[in-house]
Amino acid sequence: MEPRNQTRLLEFILLGLSEYPEQETLLFALFLCMYVVTVVGNLLIILAISSHSHLHTPMYFFLANLSLVDFCLATNTVPEMLVNIQTKRKSISYPCCLTQMYFFHFFGIMDSVLIAVMAYDRYVAICHPLHYTTIMSLRLCGLLAGGPWVFSCLISLTHILLMAHLVFCDNNELPHYFCDLTPLLRLSCTDTSVNKIFVLIVAGVVIAMPFICILASYAHIIVAILKLPSAGGRKKAFSTCSSHLSVVTLFYGTTIGVYLCPSSVHTAMKEKASAVMYTTVTPMLNPFIYSLRNKDLKWALRKFINRKIISSS
């Protein structure tokens, strides 16, 4: 039986990005533009890859999956925030909050694992080029792409089940613009030690381990590239990895800061700034990072857009 001063809240109040109402119009315009660019950029990459058979390779297959996940990750948080700013409504029901948190962690974990999978793909392509087709078989690609969906579902569902056992008392103001796990745990008036231990375990498995695998992959890649006899070959090999390294830096630089740094260095503003980076900025920049440095993808995008313009005229 719960103590009398503990009641299960029916809703939370999302305090948003800014405490100043006069900044909300600027934030609305900024995030609307960023979301539109995110949607258009990632969907264009998916359509360009799916419509050109010469891009039906493991590298572009994983890139299409990453674009889909980035689109979903941004869609889970940004539209809700835009609606809240426009309608001046900051409340979110408890079930909707848990649902949003589930999908946030689901697509966030997917992002992390897929980036590590893409690093492994580049490792095989550069370090074992003669065996690339054999190693990166259709079956392995299916496992590497489908496995993270199942894994993310199980981890995210466990987070929600653990969260559903917590009780929230009088304070229902969440200093964030969406329902994130860490701020919610601070609002609970019951013991959250099990949740915090699980957060650390999951952070180690889905952030630290993929990041270590990426570092190991690129250590082997750099050694292999330096052994190439021609400068042109080294330049081409580095160019195929530079886009992925930029994404790794953007994504892991912010997530490690939020989930693996001591809670004593966290502030509400730092958490919101980091969340903006990996839920909005990174999904928006990924299409540009991958397409601007990839001739095949640029050609496919240009051909796809031209074909649509001609067919609509």
N, C-alpha and C positions, 0 to 999 in steps of 0.2 A: 504493500500500500504506500502511495506517495505521500510525503509530508503535505500539510495543509497549505503551506505557502508556495507550493509548486503546482503550476497548471500548465497543461500542454497548449502552447500557443497555436493559434489558427493561421497566423500570418507573420511575416517579417516586413520591416521597413528598410528598403535599400536606400542608403544615404547618397549613393551615386559617386561620381568622380570628383565633383567640386562642391564646396560648402557655400559657394556664392551663386545665387540665382541668376545674376546678370551674365555669368559665363556660360549658361546652359544653351543659349542660342548658338554661340560659337562652337560648343562641343557637339551640338546636334548636327550642324553643317559639316564639321570636320569628320565625325564618325560616319555620317551618311555617305560622304564621298569615299572614305576609306572602305566602307562595306561594299559599295557599288564596284569599286576597282577590284576588290577581293573576289567578288562573285564573277565578274566578267573575266578576269585574268585566269582564275582556276578553271572555270567552265570551258574557256577557249583552249586551254592546254589539254583537258580531257577530250574535247571534240576533235582537236587536231591530231592527237595520238590515235584515237579510235578510228579516224577516217583515212589514215594513211598506213598502208600495210608495211612499208619499210620501217615504220616506227614500232612495229609489233615485236619488240625485243624486251628482254627482262628489265633493262634500265628504264625504258619508257613506260613499261607496265607498272613498275613501282612508283614512278613519277606521277602517273595518272592516279594511282591509289592515294598518294600523298596529297595531290590537288583536291581530290574528293574529300579527304579527311580535313584539310585546311578550310575548305568551303563550309563543311558541317560545323567545325569548331567555331568559326566566326559567326555562323548563323545561330548557334546556340545562345550566344550572349549579346551580340550587338543589336539585333532588331528589338529585343525586349527593352534594352536601355534606351533606344531611340523612341519607342512608344511611351516609356515612362517620362522622358523629358518633354515630349510633345503634349501629353495629357496631364502632366503634373501629378501623376499617380505613382507613388513610390512603393506601394505595398505589393507583396507577392505571397500567395497562399503557401502553407506548409507543404502540401503535396507537390505543387508546382516548383517550389524551391528544391525539394529533393530530386525531382525529375531533371531540372536544369543541372544540378550538381552531378547527377549520374552521367548525363551526356557530355558534360564538360570533362569529367575524368575519363570517360570512354574514349573520346576523340583525342584528348591530351596524351593518353597512354599510347594510342594508335600512332600518333605523330612521332613519339619518342622511339618506338620500336621500328617503325618504317624507315626512319632516318638511319638507324643502325643497319637495317637490312640493305639499304642502298649503299652504305659503306662497304658491306660484305660483297655486294655485286661489283663494286669498283675494284675491290681487292682481287677478286677472281679474274676480272677482265685484264688487269694490268700485271698481276704476278703469275697468272696461269693462263695466258691468252690462247694457247693451243688446246687447252682442255675446257675452255669457257663454255662452249655449247654443251659438252657432256655433263659438266658439273651443274650448270644452271639449266637443268632440264625443266620441262613443263610441269612435272610433278613437284619438283623442289620449289619452283616459283609459286605454284599454287599453295604449298604449305607455308612458305615465307610470307605470302600475302594474306592467306586465310587464317593462319595461326594467331596473329595479333588481334583479329576481330573476336575470336573466342576468348583469348586471354584477357583482353580489355573488358569484355562483358562480365567475366567472372570477378575481376578485381573491383570494377565499378559497383557491381551488385553487392559485393561484400561491404564496401564503404557505406552504401545506403542502408543495408540491414543493421550495421553497427550504429549508424546515425539515428535510425528509427527508435532505438532503445533509449536515447538521451531525452532528458526533460529540459525544457526551456521555461524560465520563470518570467518575471515582469519585463526585463529588458529585451525588446525585440528589434532594436535598431542595429542593422548590419552595416558597418562602415565599408561598404563595397558597392559595386554597380551590378553584381550578379552573385548568386549563391555559391560561394567558394567554401571549401572544407575548413580551412584554418580559422577564418573569422567566425564561422558557425560554432566551432568547438569552444571558442572563447565565450560565447553567449550562454552556453549550457551551464546549468546550476547543479549538474550531477557529475559524477566521476567520469572523466574522459581519458583515463590512462590507457585503456585498451585501444581506443581510437587512435591515440597518439603513437602508441607502439606500432600499430598496423600502418599508420602513415609513414613512419620511418622505414619499416620493412619494405613497403611498396616503393617508396622513393629510392631505396637501394636497388631494388629489382628493376624498376622501369626507368630510372634516370641514371643512377651511378653505373650499373652494369652495362647498359647500351653505350654509355659514354666511354667506358673503358674499352669495350669492344671496338668502338670507332677509332680510339687512339691507337689500339694495337693494329687495326687494319691499315691505318694511314702510316704507321711506322714501317710496316712491310712495304707499303706502296712507295714511300719515299726512297727506301733502300733500292727497290726494283727500278725506279725511275732514274736514280743516279747511276745505275749500272748500264743504262742505255747508251750505245755508242754515239748516236747523233744528237746534236743540239735540237734539231727539229722534232725528233721523236720525244725528247724530254719535255719540250714545250707543249706538244700536243697532249701528252699524258697529264701534265700538270693542269692544262686548261679543262680537261674532262673532270678533274677533281675540285677545281677552285669553286665552282658553283655550290657543290655539296658542302664544302668546308664553310662557306659563308652561311649556309642554312644551319649547320651544326653550331656555329658560334652564336647566331641569333637565338636559337631555340634553347640550347643548354645553358647559355650564359644567364638567361632569365629564370629558367625553372630551377636550376641549382641554387640560385639566390633565394628563391621562395621556399623550397621544400627541404633543402639540406643544410642551410645556414641555421645557426642557433636562433631560437625564437626571441632572444633578448635584443637582437639587432633589427627585428622587424618593426615597422611602423605601418599604420594604415595606408599612408601615402605611398610608401615604398612597395607595398603589396599591390596596390592598384596600378602603379606605374609598371611593375613587372608583368602583371596580368594583361595590361594593354599591349605590351610587347609580344607576348606569346599567343594571345587570342585574337589580336587584330593586326598588329604591324607585321609580324612574321608571315601569317597567311597572305597578307597583301603583297609583300615583297617577294615571296617565293616564285611566283610566275615570272617576274622580271629577272630575278637572279638566274633562273634556269634557262629562260628563252634568250636573253641578251648575249649569253656566252656559248650558245649552242646553235651552230649553223643549220643542222638538220631540223631542229625544232622551229627556228625562225622561218625557214623555208616552208615548213608544213603549216605554220600559222598564217603566213602571207598567202599561201595557196588556198587555204580554207576560207579566209576572209574574202579574197578576190572572187572565189566561186560563189559565195553567198551574195556578194554585191551584184554579180552578173545575173544570178538566178532571180533576184528580187527586182531587177530593173526591166 
